Amino acid sequence: MKTKPAKKIKKNGKKTISEVKQAFRQPAVRRGAEAALYFTAALLFARSRVIGGTAPFAIALISVSKRKNYFYSAAGAALGCLLFMPQYFARYAAAAVIVFLGALALDFAQAKSKPLLPMAICFFALLATGLVTDIKTGGGTADFALTAAESILGAGSAFFFYRALNCNLNRLRFKSLPLSDTVCIVISAALLLMSLSQTEIFGISPARALAAAAVLIIVRYDSELSGLMLALAAGFALSLQSADSLFLTGAYGFSALLGCLFCQFGTPATAGAFTLSFALFNVAFGADASYFAEAAIGCGAVAVLPRVLSEKIRSFFHDGADITPDGSLRQSLVMRLRFASGAMSCISESVNEVRERINDINERDSQANRADFSPEEYRTREIINEKTNEIRRVAADQFFSISDMLADLATEFDEAEHFDNIAAGKIRRILSEYEIYPRNISVIEDKFGRIRIEILTAGGEAKFKSKSLQTAISKACGRYFSKCTATHFSEYSMITFTEKPNFSLEIGFAQHSAEGRLCGDCIRAVNDGKGRSVLIISDGMGKGGRAALDGAMGAGLLSKLLTAGFGFDSALKVVNSALLVKSNDESLATLDCSCIDLFTGKTDIFKAGAPPTYIAKNGKITKCELSSMPAGILRGIEFAKRTAVLGEGDLLLMVSDGITDPGGNWLAALLTGGEDMTAQETANAVLREALNIAKDMKEDDMSVIAAKLHRFSEQQYQN
């Protein structure tokens, strides 16, 4: 019964927050809030006086204020000067008017895209009014030097304010901003904090205590670099107030550095180190004890933060850390690839539509002018039209193939959960020690938590095979990696390191050529760079040189497309189109593929006109037979597919039709009794038995791939 009011209050609180957010989305409310912020900031900056009694910060803010906010910042600056520096009101009011008019002129001329001109206006406004005042009051050299220093400080402040006001915070957390924008925001906030530090309660400045707490929170929960940056900025701003506070720059900076060293021991140790270091500076410079008390209060508050609040602070700093400053490159790339895929699909449909209309025109033209041609001429004309029509069909299919390939790439990028730029930077430094300077490095973590490293380099893979280099890369990423694989392009090579999988694949090959030295079958075994091994047998039609060409073309194209990251279906369409247009004669090849995931043992079997695949698992033989068409006969063929799961010691056997043509159950019987054979021994035994059975028959090319799965031991995994 007592929990209901609490829930109701919580619900009402959320509703109130939602209403406030909704109100701020209204243009009028947003403009009013923005005007109030500019007015308040200028008012506070007018109070911020540095050594020598100068106050250039409010003038700097006016020079960089956005359109429609000049008046509010100028009014705040004028009121602040009247309240806090009445003796200098005339001088700073004149400077505010000059800067206001100059900024207005720049806005009308649309010349505020760069900070240089606002900085110049601020500099000359402060310099001109200061020189007039010094001359009128009979100032000496020191006064003129102070005026020049104030003008330079004002111009520098204008630069920081400009960058802070114009950084892109849309949909981005503070942590994801570029370092230069972050520095400018921190320095601007520190200068604003300086004006608040003049307010004291019983001799203690809450603003300086807040500065110490903020530095400690950043050091403890965000990053050491950000903490040191904030400490130096806050120390510098607070030290400008008087000669007695000049030590604060060193005190904040060194105390933050010492706190970084004690971060590993927890928040109390970090706070203690910061406080003790601050005490040493306080004693060494003979400063007022209130400075130490303020630092102790700020650090003590952080040290006793409740766990719930600590977790919220940690979550605030770490959420959104992986967002790139200029938006998500991955999502932009995925969007563009999918758009290009859709465009290619539309082009293919347009080509088909144009082809059909041309066919209609040709058909009507042939019927209308048939009497003008002899039977032989008419037949030749029809053959030419049919061949041209076939080429147009293949062209349309190619556009569809490109569309599918782009869609495959989009899916691959979309499934990449995380691009680890920190690890990529570590790897680049490691490679430089081996005098390897790659063009690009990507460290990609997929949705299963597996890491893949892709390195684009102008050299080959020879330098990457160093054992010490591979060990260093593994330590940098905190994972074990398999030996690198290389995909070669015209000028560059893509070196890929894949996280070491749970299984290794023992592969055996055996092959027999029925006619001469050229075999019509082609065998390929490739690694796709994602922890999967792909086994391919391509059997060209017939035997001899022509069959060898078709088989090599099918296996070669397919393997290159798969290693480049394209899917099986889109790769088959490209191979099929290539075989269709290769020559005027019939040209075809069967394709038999097995893709084995070495992390899970999952095996995808793809067949295009290929004979059965055999799986020996737990003493049982499974015959995987799928009906499908070979590549190169018809348009629009597809793979027939099946999935199996292999485990420790299981065997996968792929063969060409020369092995299975004799028929019979001899293959299953041989595999049943060959559990103790190696993969190579199994391949040799199958080929030997097939040759023995087919010795009285017409010979055909024969190919065998035997693959056996083995689980890595702990020692093998680490080596």
C-alpha positions in Angstrom: 0.0 0.0 0.0 2.9 2.4 0.7 4.6 1.8 -2.6 1.7 3.2 -4.7 2.3 6.9 -3.8 6.0 6.5 -4.5 5.3 5.0 -7.9 2.8 7.8 -8.6 5.3 10.4 -7.7 7.9 8.8 -9.9 5.5 8.6 -12.8 4.5 12.2 -12.3 8.2 13.2 -12.2 8.8 11.5 -15.5 5.7 13.2 -16.9 7.0 16.6 -15.7 10.4 16.1 -17.3 8.7 15.0 -20.5 6.5 18.1 -20.5 9.6 20.3 -20.0 11.4 18.7 -22.9 8.3 19.1 -25.1 8.1 22.8 -24.1 11.7 23.4 -25.0 11.1 22.0 -28.5 8.8 25.0 -29.2 10.8 27.7 -31.1 9.6 30.6 -28.9 10.6 28.9 -25.7 13.9 27.8 -27.1 14.7 31.3 -28.3 13.8 32.8 -24.9 16.0 30.2 -23.1 18.9 30.9 -25.5 18.6 34.7 -25.0 18.6 34.2 -21.2 21.7 32.1 -21.4 23.6 34.7 -23.5 22.6 37.5 -21.1 23.5 35.5 -18.0 26.9 34.4 -19.4 27.8 37.9 -20.5 26.8 39.2 -17.0 29.0 36.6 -15.3 31.9 37.2 -17.7 31.8 40.9 -16.9 32.5 40.0 -13.3 35.5 37.9 -14.3 38.5 40.2 -13.6 42.0 38.9 -14.0 45.3 40.3 -12.6 45.4 44.1 -13.2 41.7 44.5 -13.0 41.0 43.8 -16.7 37.8 42.0 -17.8 37.9 41.1 -21.6 35.7 38.0 -21.5 32.3 39.6 -21.9 33.5 41.6 -24.9 34.8 38.4 -26.4 31.4 36.7 -26.0 29.6 39.6 -27.8 32.0 39.3 -30.8 31.1 35.6 -31.4 27.4 35.6 -30.4 25.1 34.1 -32.9 22.5 36.2 -34.8 19.7 37.8 -32.7 21.7 37.2 -29.5 24.1 40.2 -29.9 21.7 42.5 -28.1 21.3 40.1 -25.1 25.0 39.5 -24.7 25.8 43.2 -25.1 23.1 44.1 -22.5 24.4 41.5 -20.1 27.9 42.8 -20.5 26.8 46.4 -20.0 24.8 45.6 -16.9 27.7 43.5 -15.5 30.2 46.4 -15.9 27.7 48.8 -14.3 27.3 46.4 -11.3 30.8 45.1 -10.8 33.1 47.7 -12.4 31.3 51.1 -12.3 34.7 52.9 -12.5 35.4 51.3 -15.9 31.8 51.3 -17.2 32.4 54.0 -19.9 35.4 52.2 -21.4 33.8 48.7 -21.5 30.4 50.0 -22.6 32.2 51.7 -25.6 34.0 48.5 -26.4 30.7 46.5 -26.2 29.1 49.0 -28.7 32.0 48.7 -31.1 32.0 44.9 -31.0 28.2 44.8 -31.3 28.3 46.9 -34.4 31.2 45.0 -35.9 29.6 41.6 -35.2 26.4 42.8 -36.8 28.3 44.0 -39.9 30.0 40.6 -40.2 26.7 38.9 -40.0 25.2 41.0 -42.7 28.3 40.3 -44.9 28.0 36.6 -44.0 31.7 36.7 -43.0 31.5 34.8 -39.7 32.2 31.3 -41.0 35.8 31.6 -39.5 36.8 32.9 -36.1 39.5 35.2 -37.4 37.3 38.3 -38.0 35.4 38.2 -34.7 38.8 37.8 -33.0 40.1 40.8 -34.8 37.1 43.0 -33.9 37.4 42.0 -30.2 41.1 42.7 -30.2 40.8 46.2 -31.8 37.8 47.2 -29.7 39.6 46.4 -26.5 42.9 47.9 -27.7 41.3 51.1 -29.0 39.2 51.8 -25.9 42.1 50.9 -23.6 44.6 53.1 -25.4 42.2 56.1 -25.2 41.7 55.5 -21.5 45.4 55.2 -20.9 46.2 58.3 -22.8 43.5 60.3 -21.1 44.6 59.2 -17.6 48.3 59.7 -18.4 49.2 56.0 -18.1 52.7 54.7 -18.3 54.4 51.9 -20.2 53.0 49.3 -17.8 49.5 50.5 -18.5 50.0 50.3 -22.2 51.5 46.8 -21.9 48.5 45.7 -19.8 46.1 47.0 -22.4 47.9 45.1 -25.1 47.9 41.9 -23.0 44.1 42.3 -22.3 43.5 42.7 -26.0 45.4 39.5 -26.8 43.6 37.7 -24.0 40.2 38.9 -25.3 41.0 37.7 -28.9 42.1 34.3 -27.6 39.0 34.0 -25.5 36.9 34.9 -28.6 38.5 31.9 -30.4 37.6 29.5 -27.6 34.0 30.8 -27.3 33.6 30.6 -31.1 34.6 27.0 -31.3 32.5 26.1 -28.2 29.4 27.7 -29.6 29.8 26.3 -33.1 30.6 22.7 -32.3 28.2 20.0 -33.5 26.4 18.6 -30.4 23.4 17.3 -32.4 22.7 13.7 -31.3 26.3 13.4 -29.9 27.5 13.0 -26.4 30.2 15.3 -25.1 32.7 12.4 -25.2 32.3 11.8 -28.9 33.3 15.3 -29.9 36.7 16.0 -31.6 39.5 16.8 -29.1 39.8 20.4 -30.4 36.1 21.2 -29.8 36.3 19.5 -26.4 39.3 21.6 -25.3 37.5 24.8 -26.4 34.4 23.9 -24.4 36.4 23.0 -21.3 38.4 26.3 -21.4 35.2 28.3 -22.0 33.5 26.6 -19.0 36.7 27.2 -16.9 36.6 30.9 -17.7 32.9 31.0 -16.7 33.8 29.1 -13.5 36.3 31.9 -12.7 33.6 34.4 -12.4 31.6 32.2 -10.0 34.7 31.6 -7.9 34.5 35.1 -6.5 31.4 34.2 -4.6 32.5 32.8 -1.2 30.7 31.3 1.8 32.6 31.6 5.1 35.7 32.2 3.1 35.2 29.1 1.0 34.5 29.3 -2.8 32.0 26.6 -3.9 33.1 27.1 -7.5 36.7 26.1 -6.7 35.5 23.1 -4.7 33.3 22.2 -7.7 36.4 22.5 -10.0 38.3 20.0 -7.8 35.4 17.6 -7.8 34.9 17.9 -11.6 38.6 17.1 -12.2 38.5 14.1 -9.9 35.3 12.7 -11.5 36.7 13.0 -15.0 40.0 11.4 -14.0 38.2 8.5 -12.2 35.2 7.9 -14.5 36.1 9.2 -18.0 39.8 9.2 -19.1 43.1 10.4 -17.7 43.7 12.6 -20.7 40.4 14.4 -20.3 41.0 14.8 -16.6 44.4 16.4 -17.1 43.0 18.7 -19.8 40.3 19.9 -17.4 42.7 20.3 -14.5 45.1 22.5 -16.6 42.2 24.6 -18.0 40.5 25.1 -14.6 43.8 25.8 -12.9 44.8 28.4 -15.5 41.4 30.2 -15.4 41.3 30.3 -11.6 45.0 31.4 -11.3 44.3 34.5 -13.4 42.3 36.2 -10.6 45.3 37.4 -8.4 49.0 37.0 -7.8 48.2 34.8 -4.8 46.4 32.2 -6.9 49.0 31.8 -9.6 50.1 28.5 -8.1 46.7 26.9 -8.9 47.7 25.9 -12.5 50.5 23.7 -11.2 48.5 22.5 -8.2 45.5 21.3 -10.3 47.6 19.9 -13.1 50.1 17.9 -10.9 47.4 16.8 -8.4 45.3 15.4 -11.4 48.4 13.6 -12.7 49.0 12.0 -9.3 45.3 11.1 -9.1 45.7 9.3 -12.4 48.5 7.1 -11.0 46.2 6.0 -8.0 43.1 5.4 -10.1 43.7 1.6 -10.0 43.3 1.6 -6.2 39.8 3.1 -6.3 38.1 6.5 -5.8 39.1 7.1 -2.1 42.8 6.5 -3.0 42.5 8.9 -6.0 40.8 11.6 -3.9 43.4 11.2 -1.2 46.3 11.5 -3.6 44.8 14.6 -5.2 44.2 16.3 -1.8 47.7 15.6 -0.4 49.3 16.9 -3.6 47.2 20.0 -3.4 48.2 20.4 0.3 51.9 20.3 -0.7 51.4 23.1 -3.2 49.5 25.1 -0.7 52.2 24.9 1.9 55.1 25.4 -0.6 53.6 28.7 -1.9 52.4 29.9 1.5 48.8 30.3 0.1 45.7 30.8 2.2 44.4 27.6 3.8 41.0 28.1 2.1 42.4 26.8 -1.2 43.3 23.5 0.4 40.0 23.4 2.2 38.1 23.8 -1.1 40.1 21.0 -2.8 39.5 18.7 0.2 35.7 19.4 0.2 35.5 18.7 -3.5 37.5 15.5 -3.3 35.7 14.3 -0.2 32.4 14.7 -1.9 33.5 12.5 -4.8 35.0 9.9 -2.5 31.7 9.3 -0.6 29.4 9.3 -3.7 26.8 6.5 -3.4 27.3 3.5 -5.7 24.1 4.2 -7.6 25.3 7.8 -8.4 28.7 6.5 -9.3 27.3 4.0 -11.8 25.1 6.7 -13.4 28.2 8.9 -13.8 30.2 6.1 -15.4 27.3 5.3 -17.7 27.0 8.9 -18.8 30.7 9.1 -19.8 30.8 5.7 -21.6 27.5 5.7 -23.4 28.0 7.0 -27.0 31.8 6.7 -26.8 32.0 4.8 -30.1 30.1 7.3 -32.1 32.3 9.1 -34.6 32.4 12.9 -34.5 30.9 13.4 -38.0 28.1 10.8 -37.7 28.2 7.0 -38.1 30.4 6.2 -41.0 29.2 2.6 -40.9 25.5 3.5 -41.1 26.2 6.0 -43.9 28.1 3.3 -45.8 25.4 0.7 -45.3 22.8 3.2 -46.4 24.7 4.1 -49.6 25.4 0.5 -50.5 21.7 -0.4 -50.1 20.7 2.6 -52.2 23.2 1.6 -54.9 21.9 -2.0 -54.7 18.3 -0.8 -55.3 19.5 1.5 -58.1 21.2 -1.5 -59.9 18.1 -3.5 -59.5 16.0 -0.8 -61.1 18.6 -0.5 -64.0 18.2 -4.3 -64.5 14.5 -4.0 -64.7 14.8 -1.1 -67.1 17.2 -3.1 -69.3 14.7 -6.0 -69.4 11.8 -3.6 -70.3 13.9 -2.1 -73.1 14.9 -5.6 -74.3 11.2 -6.6 -74.5 10.2 -3.5 -76.4 13.1 -3.9 -78.9 12.0 -7.6 -79.4 8.4 -6.4 -80.1 9.7 -3.9 -82.7 12.0 -6.5 -84.3 9.2 -9.0 -84.4 6.8 -6.6 -86.1 9.5 -5.4 -88.5 10.3 -9.1 -89.4 6.7 -9.9 -90.0 6.2 -6.8 -92.1 9.3 -7.3 -94.3 9.4 -11.1 -94.4 8.6 -11.1 -98.2 11.7 -9.0 -98.9 14.1 -11.7 -97.5 15.0 -15.1 -98.8 14.5 -18.1 -96.4 18.2 -18.2 -95.7 18.5 -14.4 -95.0 15.4 -14.6 -92.8 16.9 -17.5 -90.8 20.2 -15.6 -90.4 18.4 -12.5 -89.3 16.4 -14.4 -86.6 19.6 -16.1 -85.3 21.3 -12.7 -85.0 18.2 -11.2 -83.2 18.1 -14.2 -80.8 21.8 -14.0 -80.0 21.5 -10.2 -79.4 18.5 -10.8 -77.2 20.4 -13.3 -75.2 23.3 -10.9 -74.7 20.7 -8.3 -73.4 19.3 -10.9 -71.0 22.8 -11.6 -69.7 23.5 -7.9 -69.3 20.3 -7.5 -67.3 21.3 -10.5 -65.1 24.7 -8.8 -64.5 23.0 -5.7 -63.1 20.9 -8.0 -60.8 24.2 -9.7 -59.8 25.8 -6.4 -58.9 22.7 -5.4 -57.0 22.9 -8.6 -54.9 26.7 -8.2 -54.3 26.2 -4.6 -53.0 23.4 -5.9 -50.8 25.8 -8.6 -49.4 28.4 -5.9 -48.6 25.8 -3.8 -46.9 24.7 -6.7 -44.8 28.3 -7.5 -43.8 29.0 -3.9 -42.7 25.6 -3.8 -40.9 26.4 -6.9 -38.9 29.8 -5.5 -37.7 28.9 -4.5 -34.2 32.0 -2.4 -33.4 35.0 -0.9 -35.1 37.8 -0.7 -32.5 39.8 2.4 -33.4 41.9 2.1 -30.2 43.1 -1.4 -31.2 43.7 -0.2 -34.7 46.0 2.5 -33.4 47.9 0.1 -31.3 48.4 -2.2 -34.3 49.6 0.7 -36.5 52.3 1.5 -33.8 53.4 -2.2 -33.7 53.6 -2.4 -37.5 55.8 0.8 -37.6 58.3 -1.0 -35.4 58.6 -3.6 -38.1 58.9 -0.9 -40.8 55.4 -1.7 -42.1 53.3 1.3 -43.0 49.9 0.1 -44.1 47.4 2.3 -46.0 44.4 1.3 -43.7 43.7 -0.8 -40.7 40.3 -2.0 -39.5 39.6 -4.0 -36.3 36.1 -5.3 -36.6 34.0 -7.1 -34.0 31.0 -8.9 -35.3 27.7 -9.7 -33.5 29.1 -12.9 -32.1 32.0 -11.1 -30.4 34.6 -12.4 -32.9 37.4 -10.0 -34.0 38.8 -9.7 -37.5 41.7 -7.5 -38.5 42.0 -6.2 -42.0 45.2 -4.4 -43.1 45.5 -2.8 -46.6 49.1 -2.6 -47.6 51.2 -2.0 -50.7 53.5 -4.9 -49.8 52.8 -8.7 -49.7 52.2 -10.9 -46.7 55.8 -12.0 -46.2 56.5 -9.4 -43.4 53.3 -10.3 -41.6 54.3 -13.9 -41.1 56.8 -13.0 -38.3 55.9 -15.0 -35.1 56.9 -12.1 -32.9 54.7 -9.7 -34.9 51.6 -12.0 -34.7 52.2 -12.3 -30.9 52.4 -8.6 -30.5 49.1 -8.1 -32.5 47.4 -10.8 -30.3 48.5 -9.0 -27.1 47.3 -5.6 -28.5 43.8 -7.0 -29.1 43.7 -9.5 -26.2 42.8 -12.4 -28.5 44.5 -15.3 -30.2 44.7 -15.0 -34.0 45.3 -17.6 -36.7 48.1 -17.1 -39.3 47.3 -14.3 -41.7 45.7 -14.7 -45.1 46.2 -12.4 -48.1 44.0 -11.3 -50.9 45.9 -9.6 -53.7 44.7 -6.8 -55.9 46.4 -4.8 -58.6 48.6 -2.7 -56.4 47.6 -3.6 -52.8 47.1 -6.7 -50.7 44.5 -7.2 -48.0 46.0 -9.0 -45.0 43.5 -10.6 -42.8 43.9 -11.9 -39.2 41.0 -13.9 -38.0 40.4 -14.8 -34.3 41.6 -18.3 -33.7 38.6 -20.6 -34.0 37.7 -23.6 -31.9 38.4 -26.1 -34.7 41.1 -26.8 -37.3 40.4 -28.4 -40.6 42.5 -31.2 -41.9 42.2 -31.4 -45.7 43.2 -34.1 -48.2 43.1 -33.9 -52.0 43.3 -36.5 -54.7 42.8 -36.0 -58.5 43.1 -38.0 -61.7 43.1 -36.6 -65.3 41.3 -38.8 -67.9 42.9 -37.2 -70.9 46.5 -35.8 -70.9 47.9 -33.5 -68.4 44.9 -31.1 -68.2 42.1 -32.1 -65.8 38.6 -30.9 -66.4 38.0 -30.7 -62.6 39.3 -27.8 -60.5 39.8 -27.9 -56.7 40.0 -24.9 -54.5 40.2 -24.5 -50.7 40.1 -20.9 -49.4 39.6 -19.1 -46.1 37.0 -16.2 -46.3 38.7 -14.2 -43.5 35.8 -14.7 -41.1 36.7 -18.0 -39.6 35.2 -20.1 -42.3 36.9 -22.5 -44.7 35.3 -22.9 -48.2 36.0 -26.1 -50.3 35.1 -26.0 -54.0 35.1 -28.6 -56.8 34.2 -27.3 -60.3 33.8 -29.9 -63.0 33.9 -28.5 -66.6 31.8 -30.2 -69.3 33.7 -33.1 -71.0 37.4 -33.6 -70.4 40.7 -32.2 -71.6 41.7 -28.6 -72.2 38.2 -27.1 -72.8 36.8 -28.8 -69.7 39.8 -27.6 -67.7 39.2 -24.0 -68.8 35.5 -24.1 -67.8 36.3 -25.8 -64.5 39.1 -23.4 -63.6 37.0 -20.4 -64.6 34.1 -21.5 -62.4 36.2 -22.3 -59.3 38.5 -19.3 -59.8 35.8 -16.8 -60.1 33.7 -18.2 -57.3 36.7 -18.4 -54.8 37.7 -14.8 -55.6 34.2 -13.4 -55.1 33.7 -15.3 -51.8 37.1 -14.2 -50.4 36.2 -10.6 -51.4 33.1 -10.8 -49.1 30.3 -11.6 -51.5 27.6 -14.2 -50.8 27.2 -17.5 -52.5 24.1 -16.7 -54.4 25.4 -13.4 -55.9 28.7 -15.0 -56.7 26.9 -17.9 -58.6 25.0 -15.4 -60.8 28.3 -13.8 -61.9 29.9 -17.2 -62.6 26.8 -18.2 -64.6 26.8 -15.1 -66.7 30.5 -15.4 -67.4 30.1 -18.9 -68.6 27.0 -18.0 -70.7 28.9 -15.3 -72.7 32.3 -17.0 -72.7 31.9 -18.4 -76.2 29.3 -19.2 -78.9 29.5 -22.9 -78.0 27.8 -24.5 -75.1 30.0 -24.0 -71.9 29.0 -25.2 -68.5 30.5 -26.3 -65.2 29.1 -28.0 -62.1 29.9 -26.3 -58.8 30.1 -28.1 -55.4 30.9 -25.9 -52.4 31.1 -26.6 -48.7 31.4 -23.7 -46.2 32.6 -24.8 -42.8 32.4 -22.4 -39.8 35.5 -23.3 -37.7 34.0 -21.7 -34.6 30.8 -23.8 -34.4 31.2 -26.6 -36.9 28.1 -25.5 -38.9 28.5 -26.5 -42.5 26.6 -25.1 -45.4 26.5 -27.2 -48.6 25.9 -25.5 -51.9 25.4 -27.5 -55.2 24.9 -26.5 -58.8 24.6 -29.7 -60.8 27.2 -31.5 -58.5 27.1 -35.1 -57.3 26.4 -36.0 -53.6 28.5 -35.1 -50.6 29.1 -37.7 -47.9 29.4 -36.9 -44.2 30.8 -39.5 -41.7 29.6 -38.6 -38.2 29.6 -40.9 -35.2 30.1 -44.0 -37.3 27.1 -43.2 -39.6 27.4 -42.1 -43.2 25.0 -39.5 -44.5 24.6 -39.0 -48.2 23.7 -35.3 -49.1 22.2 -35.4 -52.6 20.6 -32.2 -54.0 19.0 -31.6 -57.4 20.2 -28.5 -59.3 21.4 -27.2 -62.7 25.0 -26.6 -63.6 26.2 -23.1 -64.3 26.4 -21.9 -67.9 23.3 -23.5 -69.3 20.4 -21.2 -68.4 19.8 -17.8 -66.9 18.7 -17.5 -63.3 20.0 -20.7 -61.8 20.4 -21.0 -58.1 22.3 -23.2 -55.6 20.6 -26.1 -53.9 21.4 -25.8 -50.2 21.6 -27.9 -47.1 23.1 -27.4 -43.6 24.8 -29.9 -41.3 26.8 -29.6 -38.1 30.2 -31.3 -37.8 32.0 -32.1 -34.6 35.3 -33.5 -33.4 36.6 -36.1 -35.8 33.7 -35.9 -38.3 34.6 -36.2 -42.0 33.2 -34.4 -45.0 33.8 -36.0 -48.5 33.3 -34.1 -51.7 33.7 -35.8 -55.1 33.3 -35.1 -58.8 31.0 -37.2 -61.0 33.9 -39.3 -62.2 33.9 -40.9 -58.8 30.2 -41.5 -58.5 29.4 -42.6 -62.1 30.2 -46.3 -61.6 27.4 -46.4 -59.0 27.1 -48.8 -56.1 27.4 -48.4 -52.3 31.2 -48.9 -52.2 31.9 -45.3 -51.2 29.8 -45.5 -48.0 31.3 -48.9 -47.2 34.8 -47.5 -47.6 34.1 -44.5 -45.3 32.5 -46.8 -42.7 35.7 -48.7 -42.2 38.1 -45.7 -42.5 37.5 -43.8 -39.3 41.2 -44.1 -38.3 42.6 -42.8 -41.6 43.8 -39.2 -42.1 42.0 -36.9 -44.5 44.8 -37.4 -47.1 44.7 -41.2 -46.7 40.9 -41.1 -47.1 41.2 -39.1 -50.3 43.8 -41.4 -51.8 41.8 -44.5 -50.9 38.6 -43.2 -52.5 40.4 -42.3 -55.7 42.3 -45.6 -55.8 39.1 -47.6 -55.4 37.2 -45.5 -58.0 39.9 -46.1 -60.5 39.8 -49.8 -59.8 36.1 -50.0 -60.2 36.0 -47.9 -63.4 39.0 -49.6 -65.1 36.8 -51.3 -67.7 34.6 -48.2 -68.3 35.0 -45.0 -70.1 37.3 -42.8 -68.0 36.2 -39.4 -66.7 38.2 -36.8 -64.7 38.1 -37.7 -61.0 38.6 -35.3 -58.0 38.2 -35.9 -54.2 38.3 -33.5 -51.2 38.3 -35.1 -47.7 38.1 -32.7 -44.8 38.3 -33.7 -41.1 37.4 -31.5 -38.2 39.6 -31.4 -35.1 39.2 -29.3 -31.9 42.2 -27.3 -30.8 43.8 -28.3 -27.5 44.6 -25.5 -25.0 48.3 -25.6 -25.9 47.6 -25.6 -29.7 45.2 -22.6 -29.2 47.9 -20.5 -27.6 50.6 -21.4 -30.1 
